[in-house]
Structure formats: structure tokens, C-alpha cells
Amino acid sequence: MKRDHGGDLDVARARFGGDDWIDLSTGINRNPWPVPSLSAQSWTALPGLEAESRLIQEAASWFGCPPDHVLPMAGATAAIQALPRLDRPGRAAILWPSYNEHGASLAAAGWQVTRLADPHQMQGADLAVVVNPNNPDGREWPPEALARLAAKVGRLIVDESFADPRPDLSLARAIPDNAVILRSFGKFWGLAGLRLGFALARPETLDALRQIAGPWSVSGPALEIGALAMADRAFADETIVYHSEAGLWLDIQASRAGWDCVGGTHLFRLYATPDAGAAQDRLARARIWSRRFPWSGRWLRLGIPGSREERDRVADALRG
């Protein structure tokens, strides 16, 4: 199964030239949490249990679940690659369209993968994957509906990588016994290069995932930065407010350009354009990179500009 992603800025530079690019292809917060100086120990010593415990406590408080339901991992992608190994391969159902790493990782591990458009069609699957809110179209499912789905499948994986601004959507406060919830750190906090994420599940499930991940799977700097950032609730509140307002602004600019808003989240918006290739090229000539999808000739996804200067450049490009 083909893997395609945003963040391929090298492709844009090679094709269009220039250096001062605004990368809106990923949905990563462009106003990242400001990283302070770190302790020397985080760089020089193997990651320790005390640092991991501190991160787990802050993460559990942020997610609203018990600490023993939290396992830090080297990005949500590390969990996506490990999860197919928890069970014997069988029939996996993925709500589609969705983040393509789930299907690719399951297929590589021998699972029979089916793409479905409706959660009600997933009943009876050995494993079901739902991204909530969904990437790329922002569809949402209430946690009560996902809890009911969990009772009808062998294992339920809920990818909440874009759920930080929407705690009302999270299943973390009442995790079903057969569910695993994935949370990304890099997107909301804007530090994707740190490679930090979390699996949330019952302790026995996390024990199995920890065995697959191996020792020291999360770096010392990631443990320290993650704990400090997730304790900064003022930054989180400001981030949610900014992206709420900037997302509405971006929808207005896109509408004036003749694009229809399909959906999105606080961190990205999805538009139906007359021609996604032409729309991407139009923005790229202004050195603004966007996300296309190989299975759609019309859909174009844009992250949220991070400053007044970036917003002005986006508005100018859409008017042009």
C-alpha cells in the first residue's frame, strides 16, 4: 500500500526554487512551543524512569486518563507500526479516507485491509481503525459512538492525533478494554522533529506494546521537553484560540478564491478546488506548499498560517 505524506518540501524546492517557503502541507502548528535550554543529563544519560514518569503524569493530566494508561512512544507513527503485532493478522477495517500509514502498516504485517466509508460497516472486524477527528476531512465521531463500536470488533484503534484542541471528542477518559488510543505530540505543540507520541490503553496492552518498542524508545530530550510543554496550559489555551480564529479566516480566503470547504480541524483545512494540481501550483509559485492526495483530483489541504506575514502571503496568493 502506497505511503504518501505532506512535509515533502524538498520536492517543492526542487521544482519551484526559492528558500523562503511556508510549509502548510503537514497540519503541524507553525507557532511551536518555545523550547528552553535542557538539562545536560537529558543529552548525556540514557533516558531514565524518573523522567519518563514525569512525562506520563503530565500527559495523563492533559489527556484525562490514569497514568498507568499512558505509554510514551517515538511518535504516533511508532505506535502505528507496532500495533499490527499485538494480534494475529486477520480482517482489518479502516474508515476511509484516512491517514494512510494505518493501512500500509497493517498490510505489511499480513492483515487483510478493507476501506470503509461508514463505522457501522466495521462490525465483526478483527481490528478497526478510526481517526477522530479524521485526517484529511475532519469528520468527527462522539466517544460514545466509538465505545459502542469497540463492543462489536476484536480491537479498536482510535487515532486522536489532531484531538488536542477537542477534548470532547476523546475516548481517553473511558478507554474500552480492547481499545488503543493514539495521540501525537508534535502536531499540536509544533515540535514534530522531536518524534514523541503516546499510546493510551489498559496496562496489560501497554505492557505488550512496551515489549515491542524495546528499551529507551523515547529520547531523554523528548521526555524532558514533552513534560515541560504539556504542563504549559497557557500556551495550549492560546494555541486553541489562535487556530480557531485563523482557521475561519482561511476558510473565508479560500471561499473568495472559489474553493469549497470540505472540512478540517483546528490545525488544517480541506478544500475542494476545480483542479487540485493547478491550485497547488498556484500557491507554490508564491512559495506556499500545500497537500494533495493521489486519490482525488480536487481536494487540497492547507495547514494554518502561523503569523500575520504568512497570512498576508496566503491571501495574496489566493487573490492572484
Residue frames as qw, qx, qy, qz and C-alpha x, y, z in Angstrom:
[[0.000, 0.889, 0.458, 0.000, 0.00, 0.00, 0.00],
 [0.433, 0.530, -0.019, 0.729, 1.46, 3.33, -1.13],
 [0.408, -0.646, -0.349, 0.543, 2.59, 5.79, 1.54],
 [0.280, 0.581, 0.163, 0.746, 2.19, 9.46, 0.70],
 [0.427, -0.620, -0.417, 0.509, 2.69, 12.33, 3.13],
 [0.107, 0.978, 0.033, 0.176, 2.91, 16.07, 3.47],
 [0.542, -0.758, 0.273, 0.238, 6.14, 17.71, 4.55],
 [0.795, 0.160, 0.358, 0.462, 7.91, 16.89, 1.29],
 [0.050, 0.938, 0.004, -0.344, 9.27, 20.42, 0.98],
 [0.401, -0.409, 0.612, 0.545, 12.39, 19.22, -0.87],
 [0.429, 0.429, 0.725, 0.328, 10.11, 18.33, -3.80],
 [0.136, 0.934, 0.318, -0.086, 8.69, 21.85, -3.83],
 [0.240, -0.808, 0.299, 0.447, 12.11, 23.49, -3.69],
 [0.470, -0.135, 0.713, 0.502, 13.46, 21.30, -6.48],
 [0.349, 0.570, 0.684, 0.291, 10.52, 22.10, -8.74],
 [0.059, 0.929, 0.322, 0.174, 9.86, 25.77, -7.98],
 [0.492, 0.370, -0.247, 0.748, 13.10, 27.03, -6.42],
 [0.264, -0.712, 0.069, -0.648, 13.46, 29.55, -3.61],
 [0.390, 0.081, -0.770, 0.498, 14.13, 29.22, 0.09],
 [0.194, -0.054, 0.441, -0.874, 11.52, 31.26, 1.98],
 [0.417, -0.239, -0.769, -0.420, 8.78, 28.63, 1.87],
 [0.521, -0.214, 0.420, -0.712, 5.70, 28.44, 4.09],
 [0.250, 0.033, -0.958, -0.139, 5.06, 24.74, 4.60],
 [0.579, -0.045, 0.289, -0.761, 1.31, 24.26, 5.07],
 [0.639, 0.172, -0.660, -0.355, 1.36, 20.66, 3.84],
 [0.380, 0.089, -0.875, 0.287, 1.52, 18.92, 7.23],
 [0.572, -0.643, -0.371, -0.349, -1.04, 20.30, 9.71],
 [0.647, -0.226, -0.417, 0.597, 1.75, 20.96, 12.23],
 [0.210, -0.929, -0.240, 0.187, 1.35, 24.03, 14.44],
 [0.578, 0.552, -0.027, 0.600, 3.54, 26.77, 12.92],
 [0.192, -0.772, 0.282, -0.536, 3.74, 28.56, 16.29],
 [0.759, -0.048, -0.628, 0.169, 5.67, 25.84, 18.19],
 [0.654, -0.747, -0.104, 0.059, 6.08, 25.65, 21.92],
 [0.234, 0.853, -0.407, 0.229, 9.33, 27.55, 22.72],
 [0.916, -0.111, -0.310, 0.230, 11.94, 25.00, 23.75],
 [0.304, -0.912, 0.264, -0.076, 14.15, 26.19, 26.66],
 [0.240, 0.577, -0.767, 0.144, 17.66, 25.07, 27.50],
 [0.911, -0.204, -0.294, -0.204, 17.60, 21.45, 28.58],
 [0.651, -0.648, 0.395, -0.009, 19.45, 19.69, 31.36],
 [0.172, 0.609, -0.753, -0.181, 22.79, 18.18, 30.42],
 [0.433, -0.109, 0.876, -0.182, 21.56, 14.83, 31.72],
 [0.722, 0.476, 0.323, -0.385, 18.80, 14.67, 29.09],
 [0.575, 0.713, -0.362, -0.172, 21.54, 14.60, 26.44],
 [0.171, 0.603, -0.768, 0.129, 24.25, 12.57, 28.15],
 [0.347, -0.144, 0.863, -0.337, 22.43, 9.86, 30.12],
 [0.142, -0.231, -0.899, -0.343, 20.17, 7.06, 28.97],
 [0.444, -0.423, -0.184, -0.768, 16.52, 8.02, 29.38],
 [0.080, 0.085, -0.852, 0.510, 15.52, 7.26, 32.98],
 [0.215, -0.503, -0.836, -0.045, 12.36, 6.11, 34.72],
 [0.135, -0.571, -0.409, 0.699, 12.02, 9.36, 36.68],
 [0.091, 0.301, -0.299, -0.901, 11.95, 11.47, 33.52],
 [0.231, -0.194, -0.821, -0.485, 9.52, 9.08, 31.87],
 [0.207, -0.530, -0.771, 0.284, 7.28, 9.10, 34.94],
 [0.024, -0.482, -0.164, 0.861, 7.22, 12.92, 34.94],
 [0.209, 0.116, -0.540, -0.807, 6.12, 12.96, 31.31],
 [0.255, -0.318, -0.893, -0.188, 3.49, 10.28, 31.91],
 [0.123, -0.536, -0.611, 0.569, 2.00, 12.27, 34.80],
 [0.115, 0.433, -0.068, -0.892, 1.72, 15.44, 32.71],
 [0.240, 0.026, -0.736, -0.632, 0.36, 13.55, 29.71],
 [0.191, -0.399, -0.894, 0.073, -2.24, 11.73, 31.82],
 [0.008, -0.552, -0.406, 0.728, -3.40, 15.04, 33.26],
 [0.177, 0.342, -0.346, -0.856, -3.67, 16.54, 29.77],
 [0.303, -0.045, -0.827, -0.472, -5.48, 13.54, 28.27],
 [0.614, -0.264, 0.168, -0.725, -7.73, 12.95, 31.29],
 [0.908, -0.025, -0.395, -0.137, -6.83, 9.32, 31.94],
 [0.772, -0.605, 0.176, 0.081, -4.96, 7.39, 34.67],
 [0.010, -0.786, 0.585, 0.202, -1.14, 7.43, 34.40],
 [0.494, -0.204, 0.839, 0.103, -0.99, 3.65, 34.05],
 [0.658, 0.574, 0.483, -0.064, -2.98, 4.02, 30.81],
 [0.303, 0.925, -0.172, -0.150, -0.21, 6.10, 29.14],
 [0.822, -0.144, 0.324, 0.445, 2.83, 4.86, 27.21],
 [0.132, 0.841, -0.268, -0.452, 5.20, 7.39, 25.57],
 [0.828, 0.200, 0.432, 0.297, 6.49, 6.26, 22.19],
 [0.339, -0.313, 0.360, 0.811, 8.76, 7.64, 19.47],
 [0.288, 0.160, -0.336, -0.882, 5.90, 9.40, 17.70],
 [0.747, 0.180, 0.343, -0.540, 2.40, 8.19, 16.92],
 [0.688, 0.489, -0.459, -0.277, 3.88, 6.53, 13.84],
 [0.112, 0.366, -0.898, 0.216, 5.94, 4.20, 16.04],
 [0.492, 0.071, 0.691, -0.524, 2.73, 3.03, 17.66],
 [0.739, 0.444, -0.049, -0.505, 1.03, 2.61, 14.28],
 [0.521, 0.489, -0.692, -0.101, 3.87, 0.35, 13.19],
 [0.031, -0.241, 0.898, -0.368, 3.79, -1.67, 16.42],
 [0.610, 0.041, 0.382, -0.693, 0.03, -2.18, 16.79],
 [0.795, 0.254, -0.376, -0.402, -0.38, -4.77, 13.99],
 [0.460, 0.292, -0.813, 0.204, 1.91, -7.07, 16.00],
 [0.388, -0.250, 0.570, -0.680, -0.35, -7.15, 19.06],
 [0.780, 0.154, 0.439, -0.419, -2.73, -9.69, 17.49],
 [0.517, 0.046, 0.773, 0.364, -2.66, -12.47, 14.95],
 [0.139, 0.196, -0.380, -0.893, -3.35, -10.98, 11.48],
 [0.294, 0.468, 0.825, -0.115, -6.98, -11.12, 10.39],
 [0.196, 0.687, 0.510, 0.478, -9.54, -8.77, 8.89],
 [0.256, -0.391, -0.226, 0.855, -8.85, -5.06, 9.46],
 [0.183, 0.792, 0.518, 0.267, -11.34, -2.31, 8.62],
 [0.326, -0.228, -0.069, 0.915, -10.21, 1.30, 8.17],
 [0.219, 0.835, 0.426, -0.273, -12.60, 4.22, 7.95],
 [0.484, 0.012, 0.419, 0.768, -11.67, 5.89, 4.66],
 [0.601, 0.580, -0.313, 0.453, -10.38, 8.34, 3.53],
 [0.681, -0.729, 0.020, 0.059, -7.85, 8.43, 6.33],
 [0.149, -0.808, 0.559, 0.107, -4.20, 8.65, 7.30],
 [0.829, 0.369, -0.368, -0.203, -2.55, 6.13, 5.00],
 [0.101, 0.516, -0.808, 0.267, 0.08, 4.80, 7.44],
 [0.659, -0.136, 0.568, -0.474, -2.53, 2.66, 9.20],
 [0.902, 0.344, 0.072, -0.251, -3.40, 0.66, 6.12],
 [0.543, 0.648, -0.526, 0.091, 0.21, 0.39, 4.96],
 [0.142, -0.490, 0.774, -0.375, 1.44, -0.88, 8.34],
 [0.760, -0.005, 0.502, -0.413, -1.37, -3.40, 8.69],
 [0.854, 0.478, -0.113, -0.173, -0.92, -4.72, 5.15],
 [0.345, 0.651, -0.653, 0.178, 2.83, -5.07, 5.68],
 [0.307, -0.334, 0.789, -0.415, 2.13, -7.19, 8.78],
 [0.067, -0.050, -0.976, -0.202, -0.15, -9.56, 6.88],
 [0.309, 0.415, 0.605, -0.605, -3.57, -8.12, 7.71],
 [0.201, 0.465, 0.711, 0.487, -6.38, -8.16, 5.15],
 [0.049, -0.348, -0.225, 0.909, -7.27, -4.47, 4.93],
 [0.130, 0.630, 0.689, 0.333, -10.67, -3.15, 3.86],
 [0.052, -0.015, -0.083, 0.995, -11.51, 0.53, 3.44],
 [0.071, -0.624, -0.777, -0.036, -14.99, 1.51, 4.55],
 [0.039, 0.465, 0.123, 0.876, -16.89, 4.80, 4.49],
 [0.573, -0.555, -0.088, -0.597, -19.19, 4.18, 7.49],
 [0.135, -0.420, 0.789, -0.428, -18.33, 2.99, 11.02],
 [0.791, -0.010, 0.346, -0.505, -21.47, 0.83, 11.05],
 [0.846, 0.408, -0.308, -0.153, -19.90, -1.33, 8.31],
 [0.190, 0.597, -0.728, 0.278, -16.99, -2.23, 10.62],
 [0.753, -0.322, 0.372, -0.437, -18.96, -4.60, 12.82],
 [0.989, 0.042, 0.139, -0.019, -17.31, -8.01, 13.05],
 [0.537, 0.706, -0.390, 0.248, -13.83, -6.87, 12.01],
 [0.824, -0.218, -0.334, 0.403, -10.90, -8.34, 13.93],
 [0.398, -0.368, -0.107, 0.833, -9.43, -4.83, 14.09],
 [0.214, 0.848, 0.422, 0.239, -10.98, -1.45, 13.28],
 [0.434, -0.151, -0.043, 0.887, -9.21, 1.89, 12.80],
 [0.054, 0.893, 0.413, 0.173, -10.94, 5.26, 13.18],
 [0.400, 0.088, -0.123, 0.904, -9.12, 8.61, 13.04],
 [0.225, -0.814, -0.514, -0.151, -11.00, 11.14, 15.18],
 [0.536, 0.695, 0.112, -0.466, -11.11, 13.94, 14.13],
 [0.867, 0.252, 0.365, 0.226, -10.36, 12.47, 10.77],
 [0.114, -0.657, 0.451, 0.593, -7.41, 13.31, 8.58],
 [0.277, 0.054, 0.082, 0.956, -7.89, 14.75, 5.96],
 [0.153, -0.525, -0.510, -0.664, -11.58, 15.76, 6.08],
 [0.102, -0.253, 0.430, -0.861, -12.09, 16.48, 9.79],
 [0.663, -0.355, -0.488, -0.443, -15.08, 14.16, 10.29],
 [0.159, -0.378, 0.653, -0.637, -15.92, 13.63, 13.95],
 [0.653, -0.287, -0.670, -0.207, -17.44, 10.82, 15.99],
 [0.484, -0.676, 0.246, -0.498, -18.58, 11.20, 19.61],
 [0.018, 0.415, -0.880, 0.233, -16.72, 8.97, 22.07],
 [0.653, 0.028, 0.572, -0.495, -19.97, 7.22, 22.99],
 [0.825, 0.460, -0.096, -0.315, -20.36, 6.00, 19.39],
 [0.437, 0.566, -0.693, 0.086, -16.78, 4.72, 19.34],
 [0.324, -0.286, 0.796, -0.423, -17.30, 2.91, 22.64],
 [0.814, 0.223, 0.334, -0.420, -20.28, 1.12, 21.08],
 [0.703, 0.581, -0.388, -0.136, -18.16, 0.24, 18.05],
 [0.014, 0.548, -0.805, 0.227, -15.47, -1.22, 20.34],
 [0.622, -0.078, 0.665, -0.406, -18.01, -3.76, 21.61],
 [0.832, 0.441, 0.193, -0.275, -18.57, -5.01, 18.04],
 [0.629, 0.657, -0.407, 0.080, -14.96, -5.53, 16.88],
 [0.881, -0.114, -0.322, 0.328, -11.95, -7.51, 18.06],
 [0.485, -0.406, -0.137, 0.762, -9.75, -4.48, 18.71],
 [0.211, 0.923, 0.290, 0.140, -10.42, -0.80, 18.15],
 [0.529, -0.138, 0.015, 0.838, -7.68, 1.70, 17.33],
 [0.087, 0.941, 0.326, 0.018, -8.65, 5.36, 17.59],
 [0.565, 0.132, 0.028, 0.814, -6.09, 7.79, 16.20],
 [0.144, -0.922, -0.342, 0.113, -6.59, 11.09, 18.03],
 [0.622, 0.012, 0.065, 0.780, -3.52, 12.81, 16.59],
 [0.062, 0.389, 0.173, 0.903, -5.49, 16.02, 15.95],
 [0.455, -0.643, -0.592, -0.170, -7.71, 15.87, 19.06],
 [0.425, -0.150, -0.431, 0.782, -5.73, 18.10, 21.45],
 [0.136, -0.089, 0.033, -0.986, -7.95, 21.14, 20.81],
 [0.658, -0.190, -0.316, -0.657, -11.08, 18.94, 21.10],
 [0.070, -0.210, 0.893, -0.391, -11.07, 17.02, 24.40],
 [0.669, 0.135, 0.325, -0.655, -14.83, 16.47, 23.96],
 [0.785, 0.377, -0.367, -0.327, -14.03, 14.03, 21.13],
 [0.206, 0.491, -0.830, 0.170, -11.50, 11.96, 23.07],
 [0.862, -0.223, -0.402, -0.212, -12.13, 8.42, 24.27],
 [0.401, 0.387, -0.650, 0.517, -9.27, 8.77, 26.76],
 [0.365, -0.369, 0.441, -0.732, -11.48, 9.27, 29.83],
 [0.800, -0.036, 0.465, -0.377, -13.17, 5.89, 29.40],
 [0.271, 0.492, -0.750, -0.350, -10.95, 3.59, 27.35],
 [0.939, -0.004, -0.045, -0.342, -12.67, 0.29, 26.42],
 [0.758, -0.419, 0.488, 0.106, -10.73, -2.85, 27.35],
 [0.772, 0.209, 0.480, 0.360, -10.00, -3.70, 23.69],
 [0.345, 0.919, 0.124, 0.144, -9.15, -0.16, 22.53],
 [0.611, -0.235, 0.050, 0.754, -5.87, 1.65, 21.89],
 [0.164, 0.966, 0.191, -0.065, -5.89, 5.42, 21.52],
 [0.675, 0.123, 0.086, 0.723, -3.03, 7.16, 19.72],
 [0.058, -0.972, -0.139, 0.180, -2.03, 10.73, 20.48],
 [0.644, 0.463, -0.024, 0.609, 0.57, 12.82, 18.67],
 [0.414, -0.679, -0.169, 0.582, 2.72, 15.38, 20.47],
 [0.414, -0.120, 0.330, 0.840, 4.42, 17.05, 17.50],
 [0.114, 0.573, 0.583, 0.565, 1.33, 18.38, 15.73],
 [0.274, -0.884, -0.362, -0.112, -0.38, 20.49, 18.40],
 [0.526, -0.748, 0.060, 0.400, 2.83, 21.52, 20.17],
 [0.440, 0.882, -0.148, -0.079, 4.55, 22.17, 16.82],
 [0.219, -0.691, 0.686, 0.057, 7.61, 20.00, 17.53],
 [0.945, 0.228, -0.037, -0.232, 7.25, 17.15, 15.06],
 [0.548, 0.584, -0.568, 0.190, 11.02, 16.63, 14.84],
 [0.366, -0.509, 0.640, -0.444, 11.05, 15.53, 18.48],
 [0.581, 0.039, -0.776, -0.240, 9.32, 12.26, 17.48],
 [0.099, -0.001, 0.788, -0.608, 7.10, 11.89, 20.52],
 [0.572, -0.220, -0.409, -0.676, 3.65, 10.36, 20.76],
 [0.364, -0.203, 0.727, -0.546, 1.54, 8.27, 23.10],
 [0.472, -0.190, -0.796, -0.328, -0.46, 5.07, 23.19],
 [0.421, -0.229, 0.450, -0.754, -3.34, 5.06, 25.66],
 [0.719, -0.062, -0.615, -0.317, -4.78, 1.70, 26.67],
 [0.841, -0.515, 0.005, -0.168, -5.27, -0.73, 29.54],
 [0.318, -0.758, 0.567, 0.053, -1.99, -1.56, 31.35],
 [0.769, -0.072, 0.621, 0.135, -1.76, -5.12, 30.01],
 [0.663, 0.691, 0.240, 0.159, -1.99, -3.83, 26.42],
 [0.092, 0.950, -0.287, 0.082, 0.66, -1.19, 27.09],
 [0.624, -0.511, 0.582, 0.104, 2.95, -3.87, 28.58],
 [0.793, 0.274, 0.491, 0.233, 2.80, -5.73, 25.27],
 [0.426, 0.883, 0.058, 0.190, 3.46, -2.54, 23.30],
 [0.275, -0.872, 0.404, 0.019, 6.40, -1.68, 25.55],
 [0.758, -0.215, 0.577, 0.215, 7.95, -5.07, 24.79],
 [0.683, 0.574, 0.354, 0.279, 7.62, -4.41, 21.06],
 [0.150, 0.975, -0.074, 0.143, 9.05, -0.87, 21.33],
 [0.788, 0.132, -0.316, 0.512, 12.08, -2.02, 23.33],
 [0.500, -0.619, -0.258, 0.548, 14.13, -0.09, 25.89],
 [0.234, -0.503, 0.105, 0.825, 14.84, 3.67, 25.60],
 [0.381, 0.516, 0.658, 0.395, 12.38, 4.11, 22.74],
 [0.029, 0.955, 0.221, 0.197, 11.85, 7.78, 23.68],
 [0.556, 0.381, -0.271, 0.687, 14.90, 10.04, 23.93],
 [0.401, -0.411, -0.467, 0.672, 15.89, 11.99, 27.02],
 [0.001, 0.082, -0.081, -0.993, 15.30, 15.39, 25.37],
 [0.382, -0.317, -0.607, -0.621, 11.84, 14.22, 24.22],
 [0.491, -0.487, -0.693, 0.205, 10.92, 13.14, 27.75],
 [0.291, -0.369, -0.303, 0.829, 12.01, 16.48, 29.22],
 [0.107, 0.006, -0.281, -0.954, 10.51, 18.72, 26.54],
 [0.384, -0.374, -0.735, -0.415, 7.26, 16.76, 26.49],
 [0.414, -0.523, -0.644, 0.375, 6.75, 17.11, 30.24],
 [0.171, -0.328, -0.131, 0.920, 7.52, 20.84, 30.24],
 [0.169, -0.077, -0.464, -0.866, 5.32, 21.59, 27.24],
 [0.407, -0.422, -0.751, -0.304, 2.30, 19.61, 28.39],
 [0.349, -0.517, -0.555, 0.550, 2.37, 21.43, 31.73],
 [0.080, -0.179, 0.079, 0.977, 2.12, 24.79, 29.89],
 [0.214, 0.594, 0.773, -0.059, -1.65, 25.20, 29.78],
 [0.108, 0.769, 0.061, -0.627, -1.42, 28.90, 28.93],
 [0.004, -0.373, 0.684, 0.627, 0.35, 28.01, 25.68],
 [0.136, 0.263, 0.939, 0.173, -2.29, 25.37, 24.95],
 [0.170, 0.726, 0.549, -0.377, -5.17, 27.79, 25.52],
 [0.092, 0.706, -0.216, -0.668, -3.58, 30.46, 23.31],
 [0.092, -0.187, 0.842, 0.497, -2.92, 27.90, 20.59],
 [0.190, 0.461, 0.867, 0.005, -6.53, 26.72, 20.52],
 [0.162, 0.805, 0.304, -0.483, -7.89, 30.27, 20.34],
 [0.004, 0.590, -0.461, -0.662, -5.45, 31.34, 17.61],
 [0.091, -0.043, 0.898, 0.428, -6.17, 28.33, 15.41],
 [0.229, 0.597, 0.741, -0.204, -9.92, 28.65, 15.85],
 [0.182, 0.831, 0.092, -0.518, -9.81, 32.22, 14.54],
 [0.020, -0.548, 0.618, 0.563, -7.16, 31.64, 11.87],
 [0.278, 0.154, 0.925, 0.209, -9.00, 28.60, 10.52],
 [0.294, 0.753, 0.536, -0.242, -12.15, 30.67, 9.98],
 [0.067, 0.792, -0.243, -0.557, -10.05, 33.37, 8.31],
 [0.170, -0.289, 0.821, 0.462, -8.51, 30.79, 5.96],
 [0.339, 0.448, 0.827, 0.017, -11.97, 29.43, 5.03],
 [0.243, 0.850, 0.231, -0.407, -13.04, 32.95, 4.02],
 [0.005, -0.662, 0.524, 0.536, -9.96, 33.45, 1.84],
 [0.253, -0.028, 0.921, 0.296, -10.47, 30.08, 0.17],
 [0.344, 0.635, 0.669, -0.174, -14.15, 30.82, -0.48],
 [0.188, 0.844, -0.061, -0.498, -13.21, 34.10, -2.17],
 [0.056, -0.479, 0.747, 0.457, -10.86, 32.10, -4.41],
 [0.714, 0.183, -0.361, -0.571, -13.75, 29.85, -5.44],
 [0.347, 0.148, -0.915, 0.141, -12.85, 26.87, -3.27],
 [0.713, -0.458, -0.233, -0.478, -15.41, 24.97, -1.19],
 [0.199, -0.490, 0.738, -0.420, -14.56, 23.97, 2.38],
 [0.694, -0.052, -0.689, -0.199, -14.92, 20.20, 2.76],
 [0.768, -0.609, -0.200, -0.021, -13.95, 20.20, 6.45],
 [0.443, 0.544, -0.466, 0.540, -10.90, 20.16, 8.65],
 [0.657, -0.511, -0.443, 0.334, -9.65, 20.54, 12.21],
 [0.262, -0.932, 0.000, 0.250, -8.05, 23.32, 14.26],
 [0.478, -0.549, 0.477, 0.492, -4.71, 22.53, 12.59],
 [0.162, -0.080, 0.702, 0.689, -5.68, 22.13, 8.94],
 [0.559, 0.466, 0.248, -0.639, -8.47, 22.86, 6.47],
 [0.414, 0.078, 0.823, 0.380, -9.56, 20.82, 3.45],
 [0.369, 0.556, 0.010, -0.744, -10.91, 22.39, 0.27],
 [0.656, 0.390, 0.617, 0.194, -12.50, 21.17, -2.93],
 [0.011, -0.610, 0.285, 0.740, -10.93, 23.08, -5.81],
 [0.737, 0.555, -0.067, -0.380, -11.66, 22.96, -9.54],
 [0.835, 0.394, -0.332, 0.192, -8.22, 21.38, -10.07],
 [0.717, -0.675, 0.059, 0.164, -6.01, 20.42, -7.10],
 [0.763, 0.039, 0.181, 0.619, -2.85, 20.30, -9.21],
 [0.249, 0.659, 0.176, 0.687, -3.40, 23.79, -10.59],
 [0.441, -0.858, -0.088, -0.249, -4.31, 25.09, -7.12],
 [0.806, -0.460, 0.077, 0.364, -1.15, 23.63, -5.59],
 [0.615, 0.261, 0.195, 0.718, 0.99, 25.12, -8.36],
 [0.015, -0.834, -0.199, -0.514, -0.67, 28.50, -7.89],
 [0.592, -0.804, 0.044, -0.029, 0.29, 28.55, -4.22],
 [0.849, -0.194, 0.159, 0.465, 3.73, 27.09, -4.90],
 [0.474, 0.586, 0.130, 0.644, 4.62, 29.96, -7.22],
 [0.235, -0.837, 0.108, -0.483, 4.23, 32.12, -4.10],
 [0.356, 0.327, -0.777, 0.403, 6.39, 29.56, -2.20],
 [0.594, -0.212, 0.445, -0.635, 3.49, 28.19, -0.18],
 [0.262, 0.148, -0.937, -0.180, 3.39, 24.40, -0.07],
 [0.704, -0.094, 0.175, -0.682, 0.11, 22.50, 0.29],
 [0.363, -0.139, 0.920, -0.057, -1.03, 18.88, 0.41],
 [0.645, 0.204, -0.396, -0.621, -2.59, 16.98, -2.47],
 [0.675, -0.126, 0.687, -0.238, -3.95, 13.44, -2.38],
 [0.026, -0.247, 0.821, 0.514, -3.24, 10.89, -5.12],
 [0.114, 0.366, 0.922, 0.059, -6.81, 9.59, -4.98],
 [0.146, 0.824, 0.473, -0.276, -8.50, 12.99, -5.51],
 [0.462, 0.374, 0.297, 0.748, -8.15, 15.46, -8.36],
 [0.119, -0.792, -0.256, -0.541, -9.94, 18.23, -6.43],
 [0.637, -0.745, -0.184, 0.070, -9.04, 18.07, -2.73],
 [0.453, 0.521, -0.336, 0.641, -6.29, 20.32, -1.37],
 [0.633, -0.663, -0.355, 0.184, -5.33, 20.55, 2.31],
 [0.247, 0.682, -0.230, 0.649, -3.78, 23.60, 3.95],
 [0.523, -0.346, -0.547, 0.555, -2.31, 23.95, 7.41],
 [0.143, -0.941, -0.302, 0.046, -2.98, 27.13, 9.37],
 [0.434, 0.637, -0.187, 0.609, -0.59, 30.06, 8.69],
 [0.654, -0.380, -0.473, 0.453, 1.38, 30.94, 11.80],
 [0.284, -0.416, -0.136, 0.853, 1.72, 34.72, 11.63],
 [0.322, 0.790, 0.201, -0.482, 0.33, 37.90, 10.11],
 [0.074, 0.605, -0.590, -0.529, 3.08, 37.81, 7.48],
 [0.175, 0.000, 0.959, 0.221, 2.20, 34.25, 6.50],
 [0.330, 0.603, 0.673, -0.273, -1.49, 35.07, 6.36],
 [0.245, 0.773, -0.102, -0.576, -0.80, 38.05, 4.09],
 [0.001, 0.407, -0.789, -0.461, 1.22, 35.87, 1.72],
 [0.244, 0.258, 0.935, 0.021, -1.52, 33.25, 1.61],
 [0.314, 0.729, 0.427, -0.432, -4.21, 35.88, 0.95],
 [0.163, 0.695, -0.380, -0.588, -2.12, 37.45, -1.83],
 [0.089, -0.192, 0.917, 0.339, -1.52, 34.05, -3.46],
 [0.275, 0.446, 0.844, -0.114, -5.21, 33.16, -3.37],
 [0.288, 0.789, 0.178, -0.512, -6.20, 36.52, -4.84],
 [0.032, 0.607, -0.570, -0.553, -3.53, 36.18, -7.55]]
